[in-house]
Amino acid sequence: MSEQSIETRCVQAGYTPGNGEPRQVPIVQSTTFKYDTSDAMGRLFDLEDTGYFYTRLQNPTNDHVAAKIASLEGGTAAMLTSSGQAANFFAVFNICEAGGHVVASSAIYGGTFNLLAHTLGKMGIECTFVDPNCTPEELDAAFRPNTKCVFGETIANPALAVLDIEKFAAAAHAHDVPLIVDNTFPTPINCRPIEWGADIVTHSTTKYMDGHGACVGGAIVDSGKFDWMANAERFPGLTTPDESYHGIVYAEKFGQASAYITKATSQLMRDFGSIQSPQNAFYLNLGLESLHVRVPQHCKNARAVAEFLSANDKVASVRYPDLPDDPYHKLAEKYLPNGSCGVVSFEVAGGREAAERFMAGLRVFAIETHVADARSCCLHPASSTHRQMTNEELVAAGISPAMVRMSCGIEGTDDLVADVEQALARV
């Protein structure tokens, strides 16, 4: 399946029905699974056999959909989580314990910034944030002997900074740690970070992958390329015995291709329980089947809106990587040649009050704490998604009080431009 086009994989990867079996991925809406003997179930608990015994850890519906996402990203294994935030937490915490350290781009989603800067700090994990535009030397200086991973977003939400994946991957690998990249905004349709050196990819599947604002979810994909055993002392959770599973060493038993996801599933999902429901996984799969059709329309609409905004004298600035004068355009040409995403960030001339008047005048775009689905929406990050950040942290994340984030859906292009035009006329 991985040799087929990404369009075919969107529709068919992850699940191949047998003779007389359901053509659509079946919803296995069951918490538990029956076995004939205690020994058979015990072998599952010991990770000696594959199978299902409790949906908090694994479920067939979820596994089919996770396998599709792994195929789309070019990874070897994947797992679904209850949200994108859970995916990012699991991705880091799976290899970084108390006393560990993370290097992260400062231009990331506000909730993820808070997770890394504050919540993980309460768990004994420190994070050093770096400007995504830093020099290789500045990036190198952020590492410590106890650094466990590097984190960034392909396209930052909402600053729309494009991550130089190869630069961050080179730094991570020079220090013998993996690069984790959140690829929510481009999706694997427009960028596959593993091909540029990323080791682990995360998603908020709530966004473009679901595509309809119907279900919250997340995903983690392992490239299978990072050699945990070659860096055994740095990653004891994967390379030393796990006494909660009778001394299993994940990297030895499951190999480079499966160790990371197996540990995240059998250990973290067991203990934290942030599972995606089978019903939500079913809805997610419906969204994935049209992902390759929807993403180009999102990009077409966003580019048209961005070009209109750039030519309007009531707009102070526009951020959209596909625009030739955008500071991240060269990186976008390299990593996102088919288009970036459907999100446009811009500043209304006149500051915060002008931005609020503009938003109040919109008719097609709805004010929502959401982004990246079929319906166009917008929000004011400084007073919503990034409200918990200080002014200094906002500036570091590329956000100003006047910034408006617009998520262009898949409606008619002219209708979206007209809505923006009439709302700006009210400013």
N, C-alpha and C positions, 0 to 999 in steps of 0.2 A: 504493500500500500504506500510506503514512503517514496517509491519511485514514481507514483502517479502524480498528476498535477495537484496543486493545492486546492483547486476548485473541486476536484473529485474527492479529495480527502475531507473537505468541509462537509460533504454530503454523506460519504460512506465509511470513512475511517473509524476504527474503534469497535465496530460491531458487524459481524457477518452472520446472518441467520442461517441455521441449518434447514434441512428439508422439513417443511411444515411448521417452522417456527415463525414468530412475529416478524414482519418486515421492519417495523419501527422498533427502536430500542424499548424493551419492556420496562415498565415501572415495577420494581420489586419492592412494594410497599409493605415491608415486614421488618420488625425489629430483630427477629431471631430466625435461626435456621435449624432444622431437625437433623439429628444423626442417629444411626442405629446403635452405636456403642459409645461409652464414655471414652474409650481409648481413641476412637476416631476423632472425637472433639478435642481430646487432650493433645493430640498431635498438632492440631491447629494452634492451640494456645502455646505450644512449644516452638512454633514456627517451623515445624518439620514438614508439614503438608500445606498446600495452598487450598483456600476455600473460604467460606463465610460462616461466622458464628454469631456476630452481633453487629448491627449496622453502625454503631458508634465508631467502629474501626473501619469496616469496609462494607460495601454493598455492590451487587452486580451492576445496577444501573449507573452508579457513580463511576465504577471502574471502566465501563464502556466509554463514557463521556470523557473521562480523564485520558484514556488511551487515544481518543481522537485529538485532544489538545496536544498531547505529547507528539503525535504524528505531525500536526501542523507546525509545531515549533522545532521539529527535528531532534527531539529528546528521546531518551531511552525509557523513562518512567515518569509518571505524574500522579498527582492526587488532587482531589477536590476538597475545598474547605467551605465553611459557612459564610465567609465573606473575603473580600480582598485584603482587609486588614488582618484577618486571621492567617491568610496565606503569607503575608510579609512577616508576621510574628513568627510563625512556624519555620519559615525559610531561614531566618536568622538564628532563632533559639535552638534549632536542630543541631547547630554546630558551635554555638557561642553560649557558654555558661557564665555564672558569677565569676568575676575576675577577668573576663574577656573584654575585648575592645573591637569596635566597628569603625570603619572609615566610610563616610557617606557623602554623597553630593548634597549640597545645601538646597538645591532647587528640586524639591520633591513635594508631594502632596502633604498638606498640613497635618493630617491625621498620622501619617507615617513619620513625619518629623517629630511629632509629639511622642509617638511610640519609641523612637530611637533616642530622643533627647531626654525624656523624662521617665516614662514607664519602665523601660529596660534599665534605666539608671537605678530605680528602686530595687531591681533584681541583681544589682551588682555588675551591670554591663555598661561600660562607658562608650560614648560615640564622639568622634571628631568629624565635624562637618567641613567640607572643602568647597570652594567655588568650582562649579563645573568647568569654568574656563581657566582654571589654574594651570600653571606650567607643569610638565612632568616632574620637575624638581620640587615644586611646592606640594604636589600630590605625594611624592615619595616621603617627604618630611612628616606627613601625617601618620605614617605607620609606626607601630610600637611592637616590641617583642611579643605582646599578648594579643595582637590583632588577629581576628579570626575570619573576617570577610570584608568585602567592599560592597556597597549598595548604591544603586542609582536608578533613575527612571529614563527610559528611552526618550520620551517626550515628557517633560515635567508638567505636572498639573498644579496650578494653572499658568505658570510662567512661560510654558512652551519652549523651555530651553532644551536643545537636543544634546543628548549625552554623547561624548566622543567615546564610544564603546571600546574601540581598540586601545585608546590611551589608558582608560581605567582598567581594562583587562591586562594590559602589559604590566601596570603597576602592581595589580593584585598578584599576578603570577610570579613577579620578581620577588615578592614577599611570601610566596608559597601559600596563598589563600585564594579562595574562589571569589568570582565576581557574581553578584546577584543583581539582576536587572528586572525591574517592573516594566512590562511591555504592554500595559493596558491600553494606552492611547493608539499606538500604531496597529496593534494586533499582529499576528503572524502574516496577515495579508500584506502589510506594508513593510514589516521589518522582522527578521528572525535573529535576535541577538546572539544566539549560539553560534551562528555562522561568522560572527565578528569577534568571538572570544569569550562570551559570557558562559558561565558554568551552570547557573541556575536561573530560571525565568519564572516570574510570578505574574499573576493577573488578578484584577478585580473583574471577574466574569459578569458582574452586575452591569458592566458598561456595554461596549460594542458586542461582546460575545453573546450575551443574552439579547441585547438589542431592542428590547421592548419594555424595559422598566418593570418586568414581571417578577423577577426573583433576584435576591441577593446571593452572591457566591464568590468564591475565589479558587485559584488553582496554582499549583507549584509544579514546575517541570524541571527535571534533572537532565543535563546534557549527557551524563555518563562519562564525561571526559576528565573530570578532576580525579587525580590519583590520591585517595585518602591515605593509603598505606605508605606512600612515599613521604607523607607528612604526618606520620602516626602520632608523634608527640604533641602536635598542635591540635589534633582532633581526637582526643581519647574516647569521646562518646561513640565514635564509629570504629575505633581501632583497638579498644580494650573490652574485656568482657562486660556485658550488661547482666548484672546479677538478677534483675527483675525478669529475665528470660533465660535463666539457668546458664548464664555465662556465655551467651552467644556474642561473637564478635561480628558485627554487621558487615564490615568491609571484607572480611574473610569468607563468611558464609554466603553472602549475596553478591559479592563482586562489585566492581567499579560502576557497573551499569544500574544496579538496583539498591545498593546499600543505603544511600541517602534517603530515598523515598520510603524504603521499608522501615527504616528507623523512625521517620516522621509519622508514618502510619501506625506502627505497632507500639510506639512509645508515646509520642506527643498526642496523637489523636486519642489513644487510650486514656491518657491522663487529663487532657483538656476538653476533649469531646466536641471540638468545633467542626462537626461533620456537616456537609451539605445534605439536605434532605433528598431522597430519591425523586420526589415530585419536582423539586427545583432543578435537579440534574436533568430530568426529562425536558423541562422547559428550556434549559440552557442548550440542550442538543438541538432543539428546534431552531434556536437562534443561530447556532453554529452552521446549520445547513444552508443559511442564506448569507453568511458573513461575507463571502467573496463578492456577492452582488451588492450588498449594502455599503460596504466601506468606500468604494469608488464614488458613490453618490454623496456620501457624507463629505468626502474631500472636495468634490465638485462644488457643492453648496458653500462650504467654508471658504474656498478660494474666492468665489464670487463675492461673498460678503466682505471678506478681507480687502479685496481690491476696491470695493465701493467705499469702505471705511477709510482707506488710505487716501482717497481723493476728496474726502469731505473735510471742510475747514472747521467743523465742530468737533473733530476728533484730534486729540493731541498726539497719539501714537498708536500703532497697531503692531501686534506680535502674531505672526503666523509664519512658520518656517518655509512655506512654499513661495512666499513673496521674495523677489530678487534682492530687495534691500534689507531683508531681515538679517539680524546678526548671526543667526544660525542657519542661513540658507545653504552655505557650503557644506556643512555637516549633513543637512537634510538631503542635499543632492547625493552625498555619499551613502548614507544609511537608509534614506527614504526616497529612492528615485521615482517610485510610483505614486507619491503623495504621502502626506504626514498623518493628518487626522481631521476630524470634523469640528475641532475646537479652535476658536479665535479669541484672543485676549486683546483688549484695547483700553485706552484711557480717554474718557470724554473730557474735552476742554472745559474748564470751569470747576474741576475737582469733584469731590464726593457728592455734593448736592446736585450737580449737573448729571452725574452718573445715575443717581436715584431717580431724577426726573425722566431720564431716557428710559430706564427700566419700567417705570410706571406707564409709559406710553406704548409699550409693546403690545401687540394683539395676537400674533402668531407664536412668537417666542413666549414661553411661560416661565415665571420666576420659580425655580425649583432648586433644592439642594441635590441636584443630580446632574449627570452629564452623559453624553454618548449613547443615546438611544434613538429610536425612530422619530420621536417628536422633538422639535427644537425647543431649547430651554436656555435660561441664562441665570446668573447669580452674581452677587457682589462678594468676592472671596474674603475681603478684609472684615466683613461683618457676619460672615457665615462659616464656611469651611475652614478658614484660617483665623478665626476670631480669637483663638487661644494664644496666638503668637504676638510677641512684642513688636513695636515698630521696627526695631533693629532686625529682628528675625524675619519680618515681612520683607524688608529691603534685601536681605541676604537670599531670600527665596524668590526674588524678582517680582514682588507684588507691591503695588502702591494703593493708597486709599481710593484712588479714582478708577482702579482697574475693574472692568466688567468682563466676565468670562461668558462667551456665547458658544453653545453647543448646537451646531447646525445638524438637523435631522435629515430625513430623506424626502421631505416635501418638495414642492416645485421650487426651483432655484429663484425664479422671478418673484415669487410670493415672499420668500425670505428677505430678499434685497429690498422689496417694497416696504416690508414691515420695519426694517431698520431705518429706511429713509424717512418714513412718517414719524417714527419715534424721535429721531434726531431733530426733526422740524419743531418738536415741542420743547427742545432744550433752549 
